[in-house]
Amino acid sequence: MNVRQFLGSRRRLLVAAGGALLLGMGVWQLWWVDDELPEGLIQANGRIEGDQVMVAAKFGGRIAQLEAREGDTVSAGQVLVRLDDSQVGARVTQARAAVTALEAQVRAAASREQQARRDVERFRGLGAEGTVSVYELEQAELAWSVARDQWRQAQAQAGNARAALAEAESVLADLTIRAPIAGTVTARMADLGEVVGAGTPLLTVVDLDRLYLKVYVPEIEIGRLRLGLPARVHIDAFPDQPYPATLRYIAAQAEFTPKEVQTRDERVKLVYAIRLYLAANPDHRLTPGLPADAVIRWKDEAAWMPPRH
């Protein structure tokens, strides 16, 4: 091959390579444009979260039973933790015995009061006939007054005993800690056998019927959003079932993109946190922590489309 043939061959190779490069750039550009959602839709991604309820001990004690751990699904009213109730149980037993004894005293005092009242009524009738002296009638009325006071005092003591029993039983019931809502246990802060104080957080439960997707929207797009806009949430685990949602929270201030974003260029952008609350969670199949994509519609006439990946 001479020099002219070599240069011609190189020129053809460069032209072919340049054409391939331009073709590749054209294909990439076409893909990039096609990847954008149409006007009226905004795509964002994040993770499913939920309203959390902190489960705490109302009274201090030692954890005797731990019935739930991280990841467990619980129903409202389900037992989560039992504190040692031996001492409070003894107080309840004593209080019940006191109530029983005092109620017996009330019945006896009531019987004496009724008998004294009948005696007064009888003596008043006899006094009218002149067969009972005034002194005897006064003594009968005095006995009735004493019996009536004793009956009232016994009633008051029994009432106090019943109140003490109710308080002891309430404390006993509070030593069994139940789930305030249906949800998933996302955190456990205490262990079996640990002594905890009153108000100590024990578990965190997330309401599975109040889930939302937390996402971040760039500052340049936040002006298009308003509360009440519809959205659709897409979960990788259920690709054929979008979940309707509503935009119900927009952060008042912008922040830098969270650090979990991969590139530094993205992290330095100002974004707004928003929450898209799911309309429903059938069969509680969605749980906190699931990654999800969302499409938010800010123009009513825009046709729904799935998120682009």
C-alpha positions as a Markdown table, in Angstrom:
| # | Residue | x | y | z |
|---|---|---|---|---|
| 1 | Met | 0.0 | 0.0 | 0.0 |
| 2 | Asn | 1.4 | 3.4 | -1.0 |
| 3 | Val | 1.1 | 6.6 | 1.0 |
| 4 | Arg | -1.9 | 7.9 | -1.0 |
| 5 | Gln | -3.8 | 4.6 | -0.5 |
| 6 | Phe | -2.9 | 4.7 | 3.2 |
| 7 | Leu | -4.1 | 8.2 | 3.7 |
| 8 | Gly | -7.3 | 7.5 | 1.8 |
| 9 | Ser | -8.0 | 4.4 | 3.9 |
| 10 | Arg | -7.4 | 6.5 | 7.1 |
| 11 | Arg | -9.7 | 9.2 | 5.9 |
| 12 | Arg | -12.5 | 6.6 | 5.3 |
| 13 | Leu | -11.9 | 5.2 | 8.7 |
| 14 | Leu | -12.1 | 8.6 | 10.3 |
| 15 | Val | -15.3 | 9.5 | 8.4 |
| 16 | Ala | -16.9 | 6.2 | 9.4 |
| 17 | Ala | -15.8 | 6.7 | 13.0 |
| 18 | Gly | -17.1 | 10.2 | 13.0 |
| 19 | Gly | -20.4 | 9.1 | 11.5 |
| 20 | Ala | -20.8 | 6.4 | 14.1 |
| 21 | Leu | -20.0 | 8.9 | 16.9 |
| 22 | Leu | -22.6 | 11.4 | 15.6 |
| 23 | Leu | -25.1 | 8.6 | 15.2 |
| 24 | Gly | -24.4 | 7.5 | 18.7 |
| 25 | Met | -24.8 | 11.1 | 20.0 |
| 26 | Gly | -28.0 | 11.4 | 18.0 |
| 27 | Val | -29.4 | 8.1 | 19.5 |
| 28 | Trp | -28.3 | 9.3 | 23.0 |
| 29 | Gln | -30.0 | 12.7 | 22.5 |
| 30 | Leu | -33.1 | 11.0 | 21.3 |
| 31 | Trp | -33.2 | 8.7 | 24.3 |
| 32 | Trp | -32.6 | 11.7 | 26.7 |
| 33 | Val | -35.5 | 13.7 | 25.2 |
| 34 | Asp | -37.8 | 10.6 | 25.2 |
| 35 | Asp | -36.9 | 10.0 | 28.8 |
| 36 | Glu | -38.5 | 13.2 | 29.9 |
| 37 | Leu | -42.1 | 13.1 | 31.1 |
| 38 | Pro | -44.5 | 15.3 | 29.2 |
| 39 | Glu | -45.5 | 18.8 | 30.4 |
| 40 | Gly | -47.7 | 18.6 | 33.4 |
| 41 | Leu | -46.0 | 15.7 | 35.1 |
| 42 | Ile | -43.1 | 15.6 | 37.6 |
| 43 | Gln | -41.2 | 12.5 | 38.5 |
| 44 | Ala | -39.5 | 12.0 | 41.9 |
| 45 | Asn | -38.3 | 9.1 | 44.0 |
| 46 | Gly | -37.8 | 8.3 | 47.6 |
| 47 | Arg | -38.8 | 5.8 | 50.3 |
| 48 | Ile | -42.1 | 4.9 | 51.9 |
| 49 | Glu | -42.4 | 6.3 | 55.4 |
| 50 | Gly | -45.3 | 6.5 | 57.9 |
| 51 | Asp | -46.6 | 8.3 | 61.0 |
| 52 | Gln | -44.8 | 6.9 | 64.0 |
| 53 | Val | -46.2 | 6.2 | 67.4 |
| 54 | Met | -43.7 | 5.9 | 70.3 |
| 55 | Val | -44.8 | 3.2 | 72.7 |
| 56 | Ala | -43.6 | 4.0 | 76.3 |
| 57 | Ala | -44.1 | 2.6 | 79.8 |
| 58 | Lys | -46.5 | 4.6 | 81.9 |
| 59 | Phe | -45.0 | 3.1 | 85.1 |
| 60 | Gly | -41.5 | 1.8 | 85.8 |
| 61 | Gly | -40.6 | -1.8 | 86.2 |
| 62 | Arg | -38.7 | -4.8 | 84.9 |
| 63 | Ile | -39.5 | -6.2 | 81.5 |
| 64 | Ala | -40.9 | -9.6 | 82.1 |
| 65 | Gln | -42.0 | -10.4 | 78.6 |
| 66 | Leu | -41.2 | -8.9 | 75.3 |
| 67 | Glu | -43.8 | -9.9 | 72.7 |
| 68 | Ala | -42.7 | -7.9 | 69.7 |
| 69 | Arg | -39.5 | -7.1 | 67.8 |
| 70 | Glu | -38.4 | -5.0 | 64.8 |
| 71 | Gly | -40.2 | -5.9 | 61.7 |
| 72 | Asp | -43.2 | -7.5 | 63.4 |
| 73 | Thr | -46.7 | -6.5 | 62.2 |
| 74 | Val | -49.0 | -5.8 | 65.1 |
| 75 | Ser | -52.7 | -5.1 | 65.5 |
| 76 | Ala | -54.3 | -2.4 | 67.7 |
| 77 | Gly | -54.5 | -3.7 | 71.3 |
| 78 | Gln | -52.0 | -6.5 | 70.8 |
| 79 | Val | -49.7 | -7.1 | 73.8 |
| 80 | Leu | -46.2 | -5.8 | 73.1 |
| 81 | Val | -44.5 | -5.7 | 76.5 |
| 82 | Arg | -45.3 | -7.1 | 80.0 |
| 83 | Leu | -43.7 | -5.5 | 83.0 |
| 84 | Asp | -43.2 | -7.5 | 86.2 |
| 85 | Asp | -46.6 | -7.2 | 88.1 |
| 86 | Ser | -46.0 | -9.3 | 91.2 |
| 87 | Gln | -46.0 | -6.3 | 93.7 |
| 88 | Val | -48.9 | -4.5 | 92.1 |
| 89 | Gly | -50.7 | -7.8 | 91.9 |
| 90 | Ala | -50.4 | -8.2 | 95.6 |
| 91 | Arg | -51.7 | -4.7 | 96.1 |
| 92 | Val | -54.7 | -5.6 | 94.0 |
| 93 | Thr | -55.4 | -8.7 | 96.1 |
| 94 | Gln | -55.3 | -6.7 | 99.3 |
| 95 | Ala | -57.5 | -4.0 | 97.9 |
| 96 | Arg | -60.1 | -6.5 | 96.8 |
| 97 | Ala | -60.1 | -8.0 | 100.3 |
| 98 | Ala | -60.6 | -4.6 | 101.9 |
| 99 | Val | -63.5 | -3.8 | 99.5 |
| 100 | Thr | -65.1 | -7.1 | 100.4 |
| 101 | Ala | -64.8 | -6.5 | 104.2 |
| 102 | Leu | -66.0 | -2.9 | 104.0 |
| 103 | Glu | -69.0 | -3.8 | 101.8 |
| 104 | Ala | -70.0 | -6.4 | 104.5 |
| 105 | Gln | -69.8 | -3.6 | 107.1 |
| 106 | Val | -72.0 | -1.4 | 104.9 |
| 107 | Arg | -74.6 | -4.1 | 104.7 |
| 108 | Ala | -74.5 | -4.6 | 108.5 |
| 109 | Ala | -74.7 | -0.8 | 109.1 |
| 110 | Ala | -77.6 | -0.5 | 106.7 |
| 111 | Ser | -79.5 | -3.2 | 108.5 |
| 112 | Arg | -79.0 | -1.5 | 111.8 |
| 113 | Glu | -80.1 | 1.9 | 110.3 |
| 114 | Gln | -83.2 | 0.3 | 109.0 |
| 115 | Gln | -84.1 | -1.3 | 112.3 |
| 116 | Ala | -83.5 | 1.9 | 114.2 |
| 117 | Arg | -85.7 | 3.8 | 111.7 |
| 118 | Arg | -88.5 | 1.3 | 112.2 |
| 119 | Asp | -88.1 | 1.6 | 116.0 |
| 120 | Val | -88.5 | 5.4 | 115.7 |
| 121 | Glu | -91.6 | 5.0 | 113.6 |
| 122 | Arg | -93.1 | 2.6 | 116.0 |
| 123 | Phe | -92.3 | 4.7 | 119.1 |
| 124 | Arg | -93.8 | 7.8 | 117.4 |
| 125 | Gly | -97.1 | 5.9 | 117.0 |
| 126 | Leu | -97.0 | 4.7 | 120.5 |
| 127 | Gly | -96.2 | 8.2 | 121.8 |
| 128 | Ala | -99.3 | 9.5 | 120.1 |
| 129 | Glu | -101.3 | 6.9 | 122.0 |
| 130 | Gly | -99.6 | 7.9 | 125.2 |
| 131 | Thr | -98.0 | 4.5 | 125.9 |
| 132 | Val | -94.4 | 5.6 | 125.3 |
| 133 | Ser | -92.7 | 8.5 | 127.1 |
| 134 | Val | -91.0 | 11.4 | 125.5 |
| 135 | Tyr | -87.7 | 10.2 | 126.9 |
| 136 | Glu | -88.1 | 6.7 | 125.2 |
| 137 | Leu | -88.9 | 8.4 | 121.9 |
| 138 | Glu | -85.9 | 10.6 | 122.1 |
| 139 | Gln | -83.6 | 7.7 | 122.9 |
| 140 | Ala | -85.0 | 5.8 | 119.8 |
| 141 | Glu | -84.4 | 8.8 | 117.6 |
| 142 | Leu | -80.8 | 9.2 | 119.0 |
| 143 | Ala | -80.1 | 5.5 | 118.2 |
| 144 | Trp | -81.4 | 6.0 | 114.7 |
| 145 | Ser | -79.2 | 9.1 | 114.2 |
| 146 | Val | -76.1 | 7.1 | 115.4 |
| 147 | Ala | -77.0 | 4.2 | 113.1 |
| 148 | Arg | -77.5 | 6.5 | 110.2 |
| 149 | Asp | -74.1 | 8.1 | 110.8 |
| 150 | Gln | -72.4 | 4.7 | 111.0 |
| 151 | Trp | -74.0 | 3.6 | 107.8 |
| 152 | Arg | -72.8 | 6.7 | 106.0 |
| 153 | Gln | -69.3 | 6.3 | 107.4 |
| 154 | Ala | -69.2 | 2.7 | 106.3 |
| 155 | Gln | -70.4 | 3.8 | 102.8 |
| 156 | Ala | -67.6 | 6.4 | 102.6 |
| 157 | Gln | -64.9 | 3.9 | 103.7 |
| 158 | Ala | -66.2 | 1.3 | 101.1 |
| 159 | Gly | -66.1 | 4.0 | 98.4 |
| 160 | Asn | -62.5 | 4.8 | 99.3 |
| 161 | Ala | -61.6 | 1.2 | 99.2 |
| 162 | Arg | -63.2 | 0.7 | 95.8 |
| 163 | Ala | -61.3 | 3.8 | 94.5 |
| 164 | Ala | -58.0 | 2.3 | 95.8 |
| 165 | Leu | -58.9 | -1.0 | 94.1 |
| 166 | Ala | -59.6 | 0.7 | 90.8 |
| 167 | Glu | -56.3 | 2.6 | 91.0 |
| 168 | Ala | -54.4 | -0.6 | 91.7 |
| 169 | Glu | -56.2 | -2.4 | 88.9 |
| 170 | Ser | -55.4 | 0.4 | 86.6 |
| 171 | Val | -51.7 | 0.3 | 87.4 |
| 172 | Leu | -51.8 | -3.5 | 87.0 |
| 173 | Ala | -53.4 | -3.1 | 83.5 |
| 174 | Asp | -50.8 | -0.4 | 82.5 |
| 175 | Leu | -48.0 | -2.9 | 83.2 |
| 176 | Thr | -49.3 | -4.8 | 80.2 |
| 177 | Ile | -48.3 | -2.5 | 77.3 |
| 178 | Arg | -50.4 | -2.8 | 74.1 |
| 179 | Ala | -50.1 | -1.5 | 70.6 |
| 180 | Pro | -52.0 | 1.8 | 70.3 |
| 181 | Ile | -52.4 | 1.3 | 66.6 |
| 182 | Ala | -52.1 | -1.3 | 63.9 |
| 183 | Gly | -48.7 | -1.1 | 62.2 |
| 184 | Thr | -45.2 | -2.3 | 62.0 |
| 185 | Val | -42.6 | -2.3 | 64.8 |
| 186 | Thr | -39.7 | -0.3 | 63.3 |
| 187 | Ala | -37.5 | 0.1 | 66.4 |
| 188 | Arg | -37.0 | -1.5 | 69.8 |
| 189 | Met | -35.2 | 0.4 | 72.5 |
| 190 | Ala | -35.4 | -2.1 | 75.5 |
| 191 | Asp | -34.5 | -5.7 | 76.2 |
| 192 | Leu | -36.0 | -8.5 | 78.2 |
| 193 | Gly | -35.1 | -8.2 | 81.9 |
| 194 | Glu | -34.2 | -4.5 | 81.6 |
| 195 | Val | -35.6 | -2.2 | 84.3 |
| 196 | Val | -37.2 | 0.8 | 82.7 |
| 197 | Gly | -38.5 | 4.0 | 84.3 |
| 198 | Ala | -41.9 | 5.7 | 83.8 |
| 199 | Gly | -42.1 | 7.2 | 80.3 |
| 200 | Thr | -39.2 | 5.2 | 78.9 |
| 201 | Pro | -39.7 | 4.6 | 75.1 |
| 202 | Leu | -39.8 | 0.9 | 74.4 |
| 203 | Leu | -40.9 | 0.5 | 70.8 |
| 204 | Thr | -41.8 | 2.5 | 67.7 |
| 205 | Val | -44.8 | 1.5 | 65.7 |
| 206 | Val | -45.6 | 2.9 | 62.2 |
| 207 | Asp | -49.3 | 3.2 | 61.1 |
| 208 | Leu | -49.6 | 1.1 | 58.0 |
| 209 | Asp | -52.8 | 3.0 | 57.0 |
| 210 | Arg | -51.1 | 6.4 | 57.0 |
| 211 | Leu | -48.1 | 5.8 | 54.8 |
| 212 | Tyr | -46.5 | 8.4 | 52.6 |
| 213 | Leu | -43.7 | 8.7 | 50.1 |
| 214 | Lys | -41.2 | 11.4 | 51.0 |
| 215 | Val | -39.4 | 12.8 | 48.0 |
| 216 | Tyr | -37.3 | 15.9 | 47.1 |
| 217 | Val | -38.3 | 18.2 | 44.3 |
| 218 | Pro | -35.7 | 20.7 | 42.8 |
| 219 | Glu | -36.2 | 24.3 | 43.6 |
| 220 | Ile | -36.9 | 25.2 | 39.9 |
| 221 | Glu | -39.9 | 22.9 | 39.9 |
| 222 | Ile | -41.4 | 23.6 | 43.4 |
| 223 | Gly | -43.5 | 26.5 | 42.0 |
| 224 | Arg | -45.6 | 24.1 | 40.0 |
| 225 | Leu | -46.7 | 22.2 | 43.0 |
| 226 | Arg | -49.5 | 22.9 | 45.5 |
| 227 | Leu | -51.2 | 20.9 | 48.2 |
| 228 | Gly | -53.9 | 18.6 | 47.0 |
| 229 | Leu | -52.3 | 17.6 | 43.7 |
| 230 | Pro | -52.8 | 14.0 | 42.7 |
| 231 | Ala | -49.9 | 11.6 | 42.3 |
| 232 | Arg | -49.3 | 7.9 | 41.6 |
| 233 | Val | -46.7 | 5.9 | 43.5 |
| 234 | His | -45.0 | 3.0 | 41.7 |
| 235 | Ile | -43.3 | 0.2 | 43.7 |
| 236 | Asp | -40.8 | -2.1 | 42.0 |
| 237 | Ala | -42.3 | -5.1 | 43.8 |
| 238 | Phe | -45.7 | -4.4 | 42.3 |
| 239 | Pro | -44.9 | -2.8 | 38.9 |
| 240 | Asp | -48.4 | -3.2 | 37.4 |
| 241 | Gln | -50.2 | -1.5 | 40.3 |
| 242 | Pro | -49.7 | 2.2 | 40.8 |
| 243 | Tyr | -51.0 | 3.5 | 44.1 |
| 244 | Pro | -53.0 | 6.8 | 44.2 |
| 245 | Ala | -51.6 | 9.4 | 46.5 |
| 246 | Thr | -52.1 | 13.1 | 47.3 |
| 247 | Leu | -49.6 | 15.8 | 47.9 |
| 248 | Arg | -50.3 | 17.0 | 51.5 |
| 249 | Tyr | -47.0 | 18.5 | 52.7 |
| 250 | Ile | -44.5 | 20.9 | 51.2 |
| 251 | Ala | -41.5 | 22.0 | 53.2 |
| 252 | Ala | -41.4 | 25.7 | 54.0 |
| 253 | Gln | -37.7 | 26.0 | 53.3 |
| 254 | Ala | -35.3 | 24.5 | 50.8 |
| 255 | Glu | -32.4 | 22.3 | 51.7 |
| 256 | Phe | -29.5 | 20.7 | 50.0 |
| 257 | Thr | -30.1 | 17.3 | 48.5 |
| 258 | Pro | -29.5 | 14.6 | 51.1 |
| 259 | Lys | -26.1 | 13.0 | 51.1 |
| 260 | Glu | -27.4 | 9.6 | 50.0 |
| 261 | Val | -27.6 | 11.1 | 46.5 |
| 262 | Gln | -24.8 | 9.6 | 44.5 |
| 263 | Thr | -23.2 | 12.6 | 42.7 |
| 264 | Arg | -21.8 | 15.7 | 44.3 |
| 265 | Asp | -23.4 | 17.9 | 41.5 |
| 266 | Glu | -26.8 | 16.6 | 42.6 |
| 267 | Arg | -26.1 | 17.0 | 46.3 |
| 268 | Val | -25.4 | 20.8 | 46.0 |
| 269 | Lys | -28.8 | 21.5 | 44.4 |
| 270 | Leu | -31.5 | 23.1 | 46.6 |
| 271 | Val | -34.6 | 20.9 | 46.9 |
| 272 | Tyr | -37.8 | 20.9 | 48.8 |
| 273 | Ala | -39.1 | 17.9 | 50.8 |
| 274 | Ile | -42.7 | 16.9 | 50.0 |
| 275 | Arg | -44.9 | 14.1 | 51.2 |
| 276 | Leu | -47.3 | 12.1 | 49.1 |
| 277 | Tyr | -49.9 | 10.4 | 51.3 |
| 278 | Leu | -51.2 | 7.1 | 49.9 |
| 279 | Ala | -54.9 | 6.8 | 49.6 |
| 280 | Ala | -54.9 | 3.2 | 50.8 |
| 281 | Asn | -52.6 | 0.3 | 51.6 |
| 282 | Pro | -54.5 | -2.9 | 50.6 |
| 283 | Asp | -53.6 | -5.9 | 52.7 |
| 284 | His | -50.9 | -3.8 | 54.3 |
| 285 | Arg | -48.5 | -4.9 | 51.6 |
| 286 | Leu | -46.6 | -1.6 | 51.6 |
| 287 | Thr | -44.2 | -1.1 | 54.5 |
| 288 | Pro | -41.8 | 1.7 | 55.6 |
| 289 | Gly | -38.5 | 1.6 | 53.9 |
| 290 | Leu | -39.6 | 0.4 | 50.4 |
| 291 | Pro | -38.1 | 2.5 | 47.6 |
| 292 | Ala | -40.6 | 4.0 | 45.2 |
| 293 | Asp | -41.1 | 6.3 | 42.3 |
| 294 | Ala | -43.8 | 8.9 | 42.0 |
| 295 | Val | -45.4 | 10.8 | 39.2 |
| 296 | Ile | -47.1 | 14.1 | 40.3 |
| 297 | Arg | -49.6 | 15.7 | 38.0 |
| 298 | Trp | -49.7 | 19.5 | 38.2 |
| 299 | Lys | -51.7 | 20.0 | 35.0 |
| 300 | Asp | -55.2 | 18.4 | 34.9 |
| 301 | Glu | -55.0 | 17.7 | 31.2 |
| 302 | Ala | -51.8 | 15.8 | 31.4 |
| 303 | Ala | -52.2 | 12.1 | 30.7 |
| 304 | Trp | -50.8 | 9.7 | 33.3 |
| 305 | Met | -47.6 | 8.0 | 32.4 |
| 306 | Pro | -45.3 | 5.6 | 34.3 |
| 307 | Pro | -42.0 | 6.9 | 35.7 |
| 308 | Arg | -39.0 | 6.7 | 33.5 |
| 309 | His | -35.9 | 4.9 | 34.5 |
